[in-house]
Amino acid sequence: MPRYEYRCRTCGDTFELSRPMAESAAPAACPAGHDDTVKLLSTVAVGGTSAAPAPAPRAGGGDGGGCCCG
């Protein structure tokens, strides 16, 4: 279940809630009981390595990019 981060506009507290995606836009009360909250835009950090190898260079030395002679 995804976790969503919220901030209370009344007390300034930031908190997280686990809820289904279908309820992501539903209002959320802060732990202190205030109802004036806003959902924050959270960033996701992804680490690790790619499972696919990098593509091999094309014959002729070009990388295939660009608009002409590529």
CHARMM internal coordinates of N, CA and C (Angstrom, degrees):
IC EDIT
DIST 1 N 1 CA 1.4487
DIST 1 CA 1 C 1.5355
ANGL 1 N 1 CA 1 C 108.07
DIST 1 C 2 N 1.3323
ANGL 1 CA 1 C 2 N 117.75
DIHE 1 N 1 CA 1 C 2 N 132.50
DIST 2 N 2 CA 1.4693
ANGL 1 C 2 N 2 CA 120.52
DIHE 1 CA 1 C 2 N 2 CA -178.85
DIST 2 CA 2 C 1.5249
ANGL 2 N 2 CA 2 C 112.78
DIHE 1 C 2 N 2 CA 2 C -68.01
DIST 2 C 3 N 1.3228
ANGL 2 CA 2 C 3 N 114.38
DIHE 2 N 2 CA 2 C 3 N 152.70
DIST 3 N 3 CA 1.4661
ANGL 2 C 3 N 3 CA 120.74
DIHE 2 CA 2 C 3 N 3 CA 176.15
DIST 3 CA 3 C 1.5194
ANGL 3 N 3 CA 3 C 107.62
DIHE 2 C 3 N 3 CA 3 C -108.59
DIST 3 C 4 N 1.3173
ANGL 3 CA 3 C 4 N 115.95
DIHE 3 N 3 CA 3 C 4 N 135.51
DIST 4 N 4 CA 1.4541
ANGL 3 C 4 N 4 CA 122.23
DIHE 3 CA 3 C 4 N 4 CA 179.94
DIST 4 CA 4 C 1.5193
ANGL 4 N 4 CA 4 C 108.81
DIHE 3 C 4 N 4 CA 4 C -118.66
DIST 4 C 5 N 1.3206
ANGL 4 CA 4 C 5 N 115.67
DIHE 4 N 4 CA 4 C 5 N 143.17
DIST 5 N 5 CA 1.4592
ANGL 4 C 5 N 5 CA 121.88
DIHE 4 CA 4 C 5 N 5 CA -178.17
DIST 5 CA 5 C 1.5329
ANGL 5 N 5 CA 5 C 109.12
DIHE 4 C 5 N 5 CA 5 C -105.29
DIST 5 C 6 N 1.3162
ANGL 5 CA 5 C 6 N 115.37
DIHE 5 N 5 CA 5 C 6 N 135.72
DIST 6 N 6 CA 1.4631
ANGL 5 C 6 N 6 CA 122.48
DIHE 5 CA 5 C 6 N 6 CA -178.02
DIST 6 CA 6 C 1.5245
ANGL 6 N 6 CA 6 C 109.49
DIHE 5 C 6 N 6 CA 6 C -129.64
DIST 6 C 7 N 1.3446
ANGL 6 CA 6 C 7 N 116.00
DIHE 6 N 6 CA 6 C 7 N 157.69
DIST 7 N 7 CA 1.4636
ANGL 6 C 7 N 7 CA 121.55
DIHE 6 CA 6 C 7 N 7 CA 173.08
DIST 7 CA 7 C 1.5236
ANGL 7 N 7 CA 7 C 107.89
DIHE 6 C 7 N 7 CA 7 C -128.99
DIST 7 C 8 N 1.3209
ANGL 7 CA 7 C 8 N 114.74
DIHE 7 N 7 CA 7 C 8 N 135.66
DIST 8 N 8 CA 1.4575
ANGL 7 C 8 N 8 CA 121.28
DIHE 7 CA 7 C 8 N 8 CA 177.52
DIST 8 CA 8 C 1.5206
ANGL 8 N 8 CA 8 C 108.33
DIHE 7 C 8 N 8 CA 8 C -84.29
DIST 8 C 9 N 1.3183
ANGL 8 CA 8 C 9 N 116.43
DIHE 8 N 8 CA 8 C 9 N 126.89
DIST 9 N 9 CA 1.4652
ANGL 8 C 9 N 9 CA 120.63
DIHE 8 CA 8 C 9 N 9 CA 178.74
DIST 9 CA 9 C 1.5191
ANGL 9 N 9 CA 9 C 112.16
DIHE 8 C 9 N 9 CA 9 C -77.14
DIST 9 C 10 N 1.3198
ANGL 9 CA 9 C 10 N 117.00
DIHE 9 N 9 CA 9 C 10 N -19.28
DIST 10 N 10 CA 1.4647
ANGL 9 C 10 N 10 CA 121.06
DIHE 9 CA 9 C 10 N 10 CA -179.12
DIST 10 CA 10 C 1.5227
ANGL 10 N 10 CA 10 C 111.52
DIHE 9 C 10 N 10 CA 10 C -80.19
DIST 10 C 11 N 1.3376
ANGL 10 CA 10 C 11 N 117.20
DIHE 10 N 10 CA 10 C 11 N -52.09
DIST 11 N 11 CA 1.4690
ANGL 10 C 11 N 11 CA 119.97
DIHE 10 CA 10 C 11 N 11 CA -175.50
DIST 11 CA 11 C 1.5324
ANGL 11 N 11 CA 11 C 113.38
DIHE 10 C 11 N 11 CA 11 C -108.14
DIST 11 C 12 N 1.3387
ANGL 11 CA 11 C 12 N 118.20
DIHE 11 N 11 CA 11 C 12 N -9.66
DIST 12 N 12 CA 1.4604
ANGL 11 C 12 N 12 CA 120.87
DIHE 11 CA 11 C 12 N 12 CA 178.11
DIST 12 CA 12 C 1.5158
ANGL 12 N 12 CA 12 C 114.76
DIHE 11 C 12 N 12 CA 12 C 83.36
DIST 12 C 13 N 1.3333
ANGL 12 CA 12 C 13 N 117.81
DIHE 12 N 12 CA 12 C 13 N 0.45
DIST 13 N 13 CA 1.4643
ANGL 12 C 13 N 13 CA 121.95
DIHE 12 CA 12 C 13 N 13 CA -179.67
DIST 13 CA 13 C 1.5326
ANGL 13 N 13 CA 13 C 110.09
DIHE 12 C 13 N 13 CA 13 C -67.49
DIST 13 C 14 N 1.3283
ANGL 13 CA 13 C 14 N 116.83
DIHE 13 N 13 CA 13 C 14 N 141.14
DIST 14 N 14 CA 1.4517
ANGL 13 C 14 N 14 CA 123.14
DIHE 13 CA 13 C 14 N 14 CA 173.96
DIST 14 CA 14 C 1.5177
ANGL 14 N 14 CA 14 C 107.27
DIHE 13 C 14 N 14 CA 14 C -109.07
DIST 14 C 15 N 1.3327
ANGL 14 CA 14 C 15 N 116.38
DIHE 14 N 14 CA 14 C 15 N 133.79
DIST 15 N 15 CA 1.4617
ANGL 14 C 15 N 15 CA 120.25
DIHE 14 CA 14 C 15 N 15 CA -177.26
DIST 15 CA 15 C 1.5177
ANGL 15 N 15 CA 15 C 110.11
DIHE 14 C 15 N 15 CA 15 C -146.08
DIST 15 C 16 N 1.3274
ANGL 15 CA 15 C 16 N 116.35
DIHE 15 N 15 CA 15 C 16 N 163.57
DIST 16 N 16 CA 1.4561
ANGL 15 C 16 N 16 CA 122.83
DIHE 15 CA 15 C 16 N 16 CA 179.97
DIST 16 CA 16 C 1.5172
ANGL 16 N 16 CA 16 C 109.99
DIHE 15 C 16 N 16 CA 16 C -119.12
DIST 16 C 17 N 1.3305
ANGL 16 CA 16 C 17 N 115.22
DIHE 16 N 16 CA 16 C 17 N 148.51
DIST 17 N 17 CA 1.4533
ANGL 16 C 17 N 17 CA 121.96
DIHE 16 CA 16 C 17 N 17 CA 174.96
DIST 17 CA 17 C 1.5202
ANGL 17 N 17 CA 17 C 109.22
DIHE 16 C 17 N 17 CA 17 C -132.92
DIST 17 C 18 N 1.3247
ANGL 17 CA 17 C 18 N 116.31
DIHE 17 N 17 CA 17 C 18 N 138.26
DIST 18 N 18 CA 1.4564
ANGL 17 C 18 N 18 CA 121.32
DIHE 17 CA 17 C 18 N 18 CA 170.79
DIST 18 CA 18 C 1.5182
ANGL 18 N 18 CA 18 C 106.68
DIHE 17 C 18 N 18 CA 18 C -93.52
DIST 18 C 19 N 1.3255
ANGL 18 CA 18 C 19 N 115.67
DIHE 18 N 18 CA 18 C 19 N 124.07
DIST 19 N 19 CA 1.4611
ANGL 18 C 19 N 19 CA 120.15
DIHE 18 CA 18 C 19 N 19 CA 179.52
DIST 19 CA 19 C 1.5164
ANGL 19 N 19 CA 19 C 109.28
DIHE 18 C 19 N 19 CA 19 C -155.13
DIST 19 C 20 N 1.3316
ANGL 19 CA 19 C 20 N 117.21
DIHE 19 N 19 CA 19 C 20 N 156.67
DIST 20 N 20 CA 1.4636
ANGL 19 C 20 N 20 CA 120.16
DIHE 19 CA 19 C 20 N 20 CA 178.56
DIST 20 CA 20 C 1.5273
ANGL 20 N 20 CA 20 C 111.22
DIHE 19 C 20 N 20 CA 20 C -61.61
DIST 20 C 21 N 1.3238
ANGL 20 CA 20 C 21 N 116.60
DIHE 20 N 20 CA 20 C 21 N 152.98
DIST 21 N 21 CA 1.4571
ANGL 20 C 21 N 21 CA 120.60
DIHE 20 CA 20 C 21 N 21 CA 179.42
DIST 21 CA 21 C 1.5234
ANGL 21 N 21 CA 21 C 111.83
DIHE 20 C 21 N 21 CA 21 C -58.73
DIST 21 C 22 N 1.3237
ANGL 21 CA 21 C 22 N 117.22
DIHE 21 N 21 CA 21 C 22 N -32.15
DIST 22 N 22 CA 1.4601
ANGL 21 C 22 N 22 CA 121.17
DIHE 21 CA 21 C 22 N 22 CA 179.75
DIST 22 CA 22 C 1.5273
ANGL 22 N 22 CA 22 C 111.71
DIHE 21 C 22 N 22 CA 22 C -63.79
DIST 22 C 23 N 1.3350
ANGL 22 CA 22 C 23 N 117.46
DIHE 22 N 22 CA 22 C 23 N -20.60
DIST 23 N 23 CA 1.4658
ANGL 22 C 23 N 23 CA 121.91
DIHE 22 CA 22 C 23 N 23 CA -179.61
DIST 23 CA 23 C 1.5278
ANGL 23 N 23 CA 23 C 112.68
DIHE 22 C 23 N 23 CA 23 C -106.30
DIST 23 C 24 N 1.3359
ANGL 23 CA 23 C 24 N 117.29
DIHE 23 N 23 CA 23 C 24 N 11.89
DIST 24 N 24 CA 1.4635
ANGL 23 C 24 N 24 CA 120.10
DIHE 23 CA 23 C 24 N 24 CA -175.03
DIST 24 CA 24 C 1.5236
ANGL 24 N 24 CA 24 C 113.39
DIHE 23 C 24 N 24 CA 24 C -62.79
DIST 24 C 25 N 1.3185
ANGL 24 CA 24 C 25 N 118.35
DIHE 24 N 24 CA 24 C 25 N -29.12
DIST 25 N 25 CA 1.4616
ANGL 24 C 25 N 25 CA 121.16
DIHE 24 CA 24 C 25 N 25 CA -179.08
DIST 25 CA 25 C 1.5268
ANGL 25 N 25 CA 25 C 112.90
DIHE 24 C 25 N 25 CA 25 C -93.70
DIST 25 C 26 N 1.3242
ANGL 25 CA 25 C 26 N 117.13
DIHE 25 N 25 CA 25 C 26 N -2.41
DIST 26 N 26 CA 1.4608
ANGL 25 C 26 N 26 CA 120.42
DIHE 25 CA 25 C 26 N 26 CA -179.25
DIST 26 CA 26 C 1.5287
ANGL 26 N 26 CA 26 C 110.14
DIHE 25 C 26 N 26 CA 26 C -69.18
DIST 26 C 27 N 1.3335
ANGL 26 CA 26 C 27 N 117.75
DIHE 26 N 26 CA 26 C 27 N 147.21
DIST 27 N 27 CA 1.4720
ANGL 26 C 27 N 27 CA 120.46
DIHE 26 CA 26 C 27 N 27 CA 177.72
DIST 27 CA 27 C 1.5321
ANGL 27 N 27 CA 27 C 111.58
DIHE 26 C 27 N 27 CA 27 C -59.24
DIST 27 C 28 N 1.3238
ANGL 27 CA 27 C 28 N 115.51
DIHE 27 N 27 CA 27 C 28 N 149.25
DIST 28 N 28 CA 1.4670
ANGL 27 C 28 N 28 CA 120.87
DIHE 27 CA 27 C 28 N 28 CA 179.25
DIST 28 CA 28 C 1.5192
ANGL 28 N 28 CA 28 C 108.77
DIHE 27 C 28 N 28 CA 28 C -133.76
DIST 28 C 29 N 1.3141
ANGL 28 CA 28 C 29 N 116.58
DIHE 28 N 28 CA 28 C 29 N 127.07
DIST 29 N 29 CA 1.4689
ANGL 28 C 29 N 29 CA 121.35
DIHE 28 CA 28 C 29 N 29 CA 176.89
DIST 29 CA 29 C 1.5261
ANGL 29 N 29 CA 29 C 108.91
DIHE 28 C 29 N 29 CA 29 C -83.59
DIST 29 C 30 N 1.3206
ANGL 29 CA 29 C 30 N 116.97
DIHE 29 N 29 CA 29 C 30 N 143.63
DIST 30 N 30 CA 1.4627
ANGL 29 C 30 N 30 CA 120.28
DIHE 29 CA 29 C 30 N 30 CA 178.37
DIST 30 CA 30 C 1.5276
ANGL 30 N 30 CA 30 C 109.30
DIHE 29 C 30 N 30 CA 30 C -73.68
DIST 30 C 31 N 1.3363
ANGL 30 CA 30 C 31 N 117.54
DIHE 30 N 30 CA 30 C 31 N 163.13
DIST 31 N 31 CA 1.4674
ANGL 30 C 31 N 31 CA 120.62
DIHE 30 CA 30 C 31 N 31 CA -179.45
DIST 31 CA 31 C 1.5377
ANGL 31 N 31 CA 31 C 113.36
DIHE 30 C 31 N 31 CA 31 C -58.58
DIST 31 C 32 N 1.3389
ANGL 31 CA 31 C 32 N 117.53
DIHE 31 N 31 CA 31 C 32 N -24.09
DIST 32 N 32 CA 1.4693
ANGL 31 C 32 N 32 CA 120.57
DIHE 31 CA 31 C 32 N 32 CA 178.28
DIST 32 CA 32 C 1.5242
ANGL 32 N 32 CA 32 C 111.97
DIHE 31 C 32 N 32 CA 32 C -83.46
DIST 32 C 33 N 1.3505
ANGL 32 CA 32 C 33 N 117.40
DIHE 32 N 32 CA 32 C 33 N -2.84
DIST 33 N 33 CA 1.4525
ANGL 32 C 33 N 33 CA 120.99
DIHE 32 CA 32 C 33 N 33 CA 176.34
DIST 33 CA 33 C 1.5138
ANGL 33 N 33 CA 33 C 115.95
DIHE 32 C 33 N 33 CA 33 C 96.45
DIST 33 C 34 N 1.3233
ANGL 33 CA 33 C 34 N 118.14
DIHE 33 N 33 CA 33 C 34 N 2.42
DIST 34 N 34 CA 1.4613
ANGL 33 C 34 N 34 CA 120.66
DIHE 33 CA 33 C 34 N 34 CA 178.69
DIST 34 CA 34 C 1.5325
ANGL 34 N 34 CA 34 C 109.88
DIHE 33 C 34 N 34 CA 34 C -78.19
DIST 34 C 35 N 1.3209
ANGL 34 CA 34 C 35 N 116.43
DIHE 34 N 34 CA 34 C 35 N 145.28
DIST 35 N 35 CA 1.4575
ANGL 34 C 35 N 35 CA 121.19
DIHE 34 CA 34 C 35 N 35 CA -177.97
DIST 35 CA 35 C 1.5265
ANGL 35 N 35 CA 35 C 114.16
DIHE 34 C 35 N 35 CA 35 C -99.36
DIST 35 C 36 N 1.3341
ANGL 35 CA 35 C 36 N 118.58
DIHE 35 N 35 CA 35 C 36 N -12.56
DIST 36 N 36 CA 1.4653
ANGL 35 C 36 N 36 CA 121.65
DIHE 35 CA 35 C 36 N 36 CA -176.77
DIST 36 CA 36 C 1.5297
ANGL 36 N 36 CA 36 C 109.35
DIHE 35 C 36 N 36 CA 36 C -86.19
DIST 36 C 37 N 1.3412
ANGL 36 CA 36 C 37 N 115.87
DIHE 36 N 36 CA 36 C 37 N 83.26
DIST 37 N 37 CA 1.4663
ANGL 36 C 37 N 37 CA 120.84
DIHE 36 CA 36 C 37 N 37 CA -178.35
DIST 37 CA 37 C 1.5211
ANGL 37 N 37 CA 37 C 110.17
DIHE 36 C 37 N 37 CA 37 C -122.75
DIST 37 C 38 N 1.3081
ANGL 37 CA 37 C 38 N 115.22
DIHE 37 N 37 CA 37 C 38 N 161.11
DIST 38 N 38 CA 1.4538
ANGL 37 C 38 N 38 CA 121.90
DIHE 37 CA 37 C 38 N 38 CA 178.06
DIST 38 CA 38 C 1.5285
ANGL 38 N 38 CA 38 C 108.55
DIHE 37 C 38 N 38 CA 38 C -133.18
DIST 38 C 39 N 1.3321
ANGL 38 CA 38 C 39 N 116.28
DIHE 38 N 38 CA 38 C 39 N 138.75
DIST 39 N 39 CA 1.4631
ANGL 38 C 39 N 39 CA 120.96
DIHE 38 CA 38 C 39 N 39 CA 177.77
DIST 39 CA 39 C 1.5189
ANGL 39 N 39 CA 39 C 108.28
DIHE 38 C 39 N 39 CA 39 C -79.48
DIST 39 C 40 N 1.3280
ANGL 39 CA 39 C 40 N 116.20
DIHE 39 N 39 CA 39 C 40 N 132.24
DIST 40 N 40 CA 1.4562
ANGL 39 C 40 N 40 CA 121.62
DIHE 39 CA 39 C 40 N 40 CA -178.70
DIST 40 CA 40 C 1.5169
ANGL 40 N 40 CA 40 C 110.07
DIHE 39 C 40 N 40 CA 40 C -91.75
DIST 40 C 41 N 1.3148
ANGL 40 CA 40 C 41 N 115.69
DIHE 40 N 40 CA 40 C 41 N 152.98
DIST 41 N 41 CA 1.4494
ANGL 40 C 41 N 41 CA 121.43
DIHE 40 CA 40 C 41 N 41 CA 174.77
DIST 41 CA 41 C 1.5149
ANGL 41 N 41 CA 41 C 107.26
DIHE 40 C 41 N 41 CA 41 C -85.85
DIST 41 C 42 N 1.3179
ANGL 41 CA 41 C 42 N 116.87
DIHE 41 N 41 CA 41 C 42 N 113.73
DIST 42 N 42 CA 1.4565
ANGL 41 C 42 N 42 CA 121.25
DIHE 41 CA 41 C 42 N 42 CA -177.65
DIST 42 CA 42 C 1.5163
ANGL 42 N 42 CA 42 C 109.98
DIHE 41 C 42 N 42 CA 42 C -96.81
DIST 42 C 43 N 1.3127
ANGL 42 CA 42 C 43 N 115.19
DIHE 42 N 42 CA 42 C 43 N 146.79
DIST 43 N 43 CA 1.4635
ANGL 42 C 43 N 43 CA 120.10
DIHE 42 CA 42 C 43 N 43 CA 174.66
DIST 43 CA 43 C 1.5138
ANGL 43 N 43 CA 43 C 108.95
DIHE 42 C 43 N 43 CA 43 C -98.63
DIST 43 C 44 N 1.2999
ANGL 43 CA 43 C 44 N 115.57
DIHE 43 N 43 CA 43 C 44 N 153.16
DIST 44 N 44 CA 1.4550
ANGL 43 C 44 N 44 CA 121.05
DIHE 43 CA 43 C 44 N 44 CA -179.34
DIST 44 CA 44 C 1.5171
ANGL 44 N 44 CA 44 C 108.14
DIHE 43 C 44 N 44 CA 44 C -115.44
DIST 44 C 45 N 1.3103
ANGL 44 CA 44 C 45 N 116.64
DIHE 44 N 44 CA 44 C 45 N 128.33
DIST 45 N 45 CA 1.4551
ANGL 44 C 45 N 45 CA 121.45
DIHE 44 CA 44 C 45 N 45 CA 176.47
DIST 45 CA 45 C 1.5191
ANGL 45 N 45 CA 45 C 108.28
DIHE 44 C 45 N 45 CA 45 C -98.30
DIST 45 C 46 N 1.3203
ANGL 45 CA 45 C 46 N 115.34
DIHE 45 N 45 CA 45 C 46 N 126.72
DIST 46 N 46 CA 1.4532
ANGL 45 C 46 N 46 CA 120.74
DIHE 45 CA 45 C 46 N 46 CA 179.66
DIST 46 CA 46 C 1.5214
ANGL 46 N 46 CA 46 C 107.11
DIHE 45 C 46 N 46 CA 46 C -120.95
DIST 46 C 47 N 1.3062
ANGL 46 CA 46 C 47 N 116.21
DIHE 46 N 46 CA 46 C 47 N 127.40
DIST 47 N 47 CA 1.4556
ANGL 46 C 47 N 47 CA 120.32
DIHE 46 CA 46 C 47 N 47 CA 179.67
DIST 47 CA 47 C 1.5092
ANGL 47 N 47 CA 47 C 110.77
DIHE 46 C 47 N 47 CA 47 C -121.01
DIST 47 C 48 N 1.3063
ANGL 47 CA 47 C 48 N 115.43
DIHE 47 N 47 CA 47 C 48 N 176.53
DIST 48 N 48 CA 1.4588
ANGL 47 C 48 N 48 CA 119.30
DIHE 47 CA 47 C 48 N 48 CA 178.73
DIST 48 CA 48 C 1.5150
ANGL 48 N 48 CA 48 C 110.82
DIHE 47 C 48 N 48 CA 48 C 113.68
DIST 48 C 49 N 1.3054
ANGL 48 CA 48 C 49 N 114.25
DIHE 48 N 48 CA 48 C 49 N -169.84
DIST 49 N 49 CA 1.4551
ANGL 48 C 49 N 49 CA 119.93
DIHE 48 CA 48 C 49 N 49 CA -179.39
DIST 49 CA 49 C 1.5152
ANGL 49 N 49 CA 49 C 109.38
DIHE 48 C 49 N 49 CA 49 C -118.48
DIST 49 C 50 N 1.2954
ANGL 49 CA 49 C 50 N 114.70
DIHE 49 N 49 CA 49 C 50 N 159.86
DIST 50 N 50 CA 1.4578
ANGL 49 C 50 N 50 CA 120.63
DIHE 49 CA 49 C 50 N 50 CA 179.17
DIST 50 CA 50 C 1.5130
ANGL 50 N 50 CA 50 C 109.70
DIHE 49 C 50 N 50 CA 50 C -76.27
DIST 50 C 51 N 1.3246
ANGL 50 CA 50 C 51 N 116.90
DIHE 50 N 50 CA 50 C 51 N 142.30
DIST 51 N 51 CA 1.4501
ANGL 50 C 51 N 51 CA 121.41
DIHE 50 CA 50 C 51 N 51 CA 178.21
DIST 51 CA 51 C 1.5217
ANGL 51 N 51 CA 51 C 110.90
DIHE 50 C 51 N 51 CA 51 C -80.32
DIST 51 C 52 N 1.3179
ANGL 51 CA 51 C 52 N 117.43
DIHE 51 N 51 CA 51 C 52 N -22.01
DIST 52 N 52 CA 1.4605
ANGL 51 C 52 N 52 CA 120.83
DIHE 51 CA 51 C 52 N 52 CA -178.09
DIST 52 CA 52 C 1.5227
ANGL 52 N 52 CA 52 C 109.40
DIHE 51 C 52 N 52 CA 52 C -97.76
DIST 52 C 53 N 1.3347
ANGL 52 CA 52 C 53 N 117.62
DIHE 52 N 52 CA 52 C 53 N 137.21
DIST 53 N 53 CA 1.4645
ANGL 52 C 53 N 53 CA 119.78
DIHE 52 CA 52 C 53 N 53 CA 177.79
DIST 53 CA 53 C 1.5278
ANGL 53 N 53 CA 53 C 110.48
DIHE 52 C 53 N 53 CA 53 C -72.08
DIST 53 C 54 N 1.3100
ANGL 53 CA 53 C 54 N 115.79
DIHE 53 N 53 CA 53 C 54 N 157.46
DIST 54 N 54 CA 1.4595
ANGL 53 C 54 N 54 CA 120.51
DIHE 53 CA 53 C 54 N 54 CA 176.93
DIST 54 CA 54 C 1.5200
ANGL 54 N 54 CA 54 C 109.37
DIHE 53 C 54 N 54 CA 54 C -65.79
DIST 54 C 55 N 1.3340
ANGL 54 CA 54 C 55 N 117.84
DIHE 54 N 54 CA 54 C 55 N 146.27
DIST 55 N 55 CA 1.4544
ANGL 54 C 55 N 55 CA 119.30
DIHE 54 CA 54 C 55 N 55 CA 179.76
DIST 55 CA 55 C 1.5232
ANGL 55 N 55 CA 55 C 111.66
DIHE 54 C 55 N 55 CA 55 C -65.45
DIST 55 C 56 N 1.3200
ANGL 55 CA 55 C 56 N 115.39
DIHE 55 N 55 CA 55 C 56 N 145.10
DIST 56 N 56 CA 1.4621
ANGL 55 C 56 N 56 CA 121.12
DIHE 55 CA 55 C 56 N 56 CA 179.54
DIST 56 CA 56 C 1.5245
ANGL 56 N 56 CA 56 C 109.19
DIHE 55 C 56 N 56 CA 56 C -73.65
DIST 56 C 57 N 1.3355
ANGL 56 CA 56 C 57 N 117.88
DIHE 56 N 56 CA 56 C 57 N 148.10
DIST 57 N 57 CA 1.4589
ANGL 56 C 57 N 57 CA 120.07
DIHE 56 CA 56 C 57 N 57 CA 177.93
DIST 57 CA 57 C 1.5321
ANGL 57 N 57 CA 57 C 110.61
DIHE 56 C 57 N 57 CA 57 C -63.06
DIST 57 C 58 N 1.3341
ANGL 57 CA 57 C 58 N 115.97
DIHE 57 N 57 CA 57 C 58 N 148.43
DIST 58 N 58 CA 1.4550
ANGL 57 C 58 N 58 CA 120.82
DIHE 57 CA 57 C 58 N 58 CA 179.73
DIST 58 CA 58 C 1.5166
ANGL 58 N 58 CA 58 C 110.80
DIHE 57 C 58 N 58 CA 58 C -78.99
DIST 58 C 59 N 1.3065
ANGL 58 CA 58 C 59 N 115.29
DIHE 58 N 58 CA 58 C 59 N 152.58
DIST 59 N 59 CA 1.4691
ANGL 58 C 59 N 59 CA 120.61
DIHE 58 CA 58 C 59 N 59 CA 175.75
DIST 59 CA 59 C 1.5145
ANGL 59 N 59 CA 59 C 108.82
DIHE 58 C 59 N 59 CA 59 C -61.85
DIST 59 C 60 N 1.3117
ANGL 59 CA 59 C 60 N 118.05
DIHE 59 N 59 CA 59 C 60 N 141.95
DIST 60 N 60 CA 1.4522
ANGL 59 C 60 N 60 CA 121.94
DIHE 59 CA 59 C 60 N 60 CA 179.44
DIST 60 CA 60 C 1.5181
ANGL 60 N 60 CA 60 C 111.63
DIHE 59 C 60 N 60 CA 60 C 99.58
DIST 60 C 61 N 1.3134
ANGL 60 CA 60 C 61 N 117.65
DIHE 60 N 60 CA 60 C 61 N -3.49
DIST 61 N 61 CA 1.4558
ANGL 60 C 61 N 61 CA 120.68
DIHE 60 CA 60 C 61 N 61 CA 172.87
DIST 61 CA 61 C 1.5118
ANGL 61 N 61 CA 61 C 115.04
DIHE 60 C 61 N 61 CA 61 C 84.21
DIST 61 C 62 N 1.3273
ANGL 61 CA 61 C 62 N 120.21
DIHE 61 N 61 CA 61 C 62 N -11.65
DIST 62 N 62 CA 1.4587
ANGL 61 C 62 N 62 CA 120.96
DIHE 61 CA 61 C 62 N 62 CA 179.93
DIST 62 CA 62 C 1.5247
ANGL 62 N 62 CA 62 C 110.23
DIHE 61 C 62 N 62 CA 62 C -81.78
DIST 62 C 63 N 1.3109
ANGL 62 CA 62 C 63 N 114.77
DIHE 62 N 62 CA 62 C 63 N 156.93
DIST 63 N 63 CA 1.4626
ANGL 62 C 63 N 63 CA 118.47
DIHE 62 CA 62 C 63 N 63 CA 178.30
DIST 63 CA 63 C 1.5204
ANGL 63 N 63 CA 63 C 112.20
DIHE 62 C 63 N 63 CA 63 C -96.14
DIST 63 C 64 N 1.3367
ANGL 63 CA 63 C 64 N 117.14
DIHE 63 N 63 CA 63 C 64 N 0.24
DIST 64 N 64 CA 1.4467
ANGL 63 C 64 N 64 CA 120.91
DIHE 63 CA 63 C 64 N 64 CA 178.21
DIST 64 CA 64 C 1.5089
ANGL 64 N 64 CA 64 C 113.97
DIHE 63 C 64 N 64 CA 64 C 85.35
DIST 64 C 65 N 1.3235
ANGL 64 CA 64 C 65 N 117.65
DIHE 64 N 64 CA 64 C 65 N -5.36
DIST 65 N 65 CA 1.4527
ANGL 64 C 65 N 65 CA 120.41
DIHE 64 CA 64 C 65 N 65 CA -179.10
DIST 65 CA 65 C 1.5097
ANGL 65 N 65 CA 65 C 111.19
DIHE 64 C 65 N 65 CA 65 C -91.46
DIST 65 C 66 N 1.2751
ANGL 65 CA 65 C 66 N 116.26
DIHE 65 N 65 CA 65 C 66 N 178.60
DIST 66 N 66 CA 1.4619
ANGL 65 C 66 N 66 CA 121.02
DIHE 65 CA 65 C 66 N 66 CA 177.22
DIST 66 CA 66 C 1.5133
ANGL 66 N 66 CA 66 C 111.86
DIHE 65 C 66 N 66 CA 66 C 90.94
DIST 66 C 67 N 1.3198
ANGL 66 CA 66 C 67 N 115.43
DIHE 66 N 66 CA 66 C 67 N 175.61
DIST 67 N 67 CA 1.4528
ANGL 66 C 67 N 67 CA 118.48
DIHE 66 CA 66 C 67 N 67 CA -175.02
DIST 67 CA 67 C 1.5115
ANGL 67 N 67 CA 67 C 113.36
DIHE 66 C 67 N 67 CA 67 C -101.35
DIST 67 C 68 N 1.2989
ANGL 67 CA 67 C 68 N 119.43
DIHE 67 N 67 CA 67 C 68 N -14.09
DIST 68 N 68 CA 1.4522
ANGL 67 C 68 N 68 CA 119.50
DIHE 67 CA 67 C 68 N 68 CA 179.65
DIST 68 CA 68 C 1.5245
ANGL 68 N 68 CA 68 C 110.41
DIHE 67 C 68 N 68 CA 68 C -149.49
DIST 68 C 69 N 1.2829
ANGL 68 CA 68 C 69 N 115.22
DIHE 68 N 68 CA 68 C 69 N 151.58
DIST 69 N 69 CA 1.4814
ANGL 68 C 69 N 69 CA 122.74
DIHE 68 CA 68 C 69 N 69 CA 178.17
DIST 69 CA 69 C 1.5196
ANGL 69 N 69 CA 69 C 111.79
DIHE 68 C 69 N 69 CA 69 C 59.07
DIST 69 C 70 N 1.3318
ANGL 69 CA 69 C 70 N 117.93
DIHE 69 N 69 CA 69 C 70 N 24.55
DIST 70 N 70 CA 1.4462
ANGL 69 C 70 N 70 CA 119.57
DIHE 69 CA 69 C 70 N 70 CA -174.39
DIST 70 CA 70 C 1.4561
ANGL 70 N 70 CA 70 C 113.93
DIHE 69 C 70 N 70 CA 70 C -102.45
END
COOR INIT
IC SEED 1 N 1 CA 1 C
IC BUILD
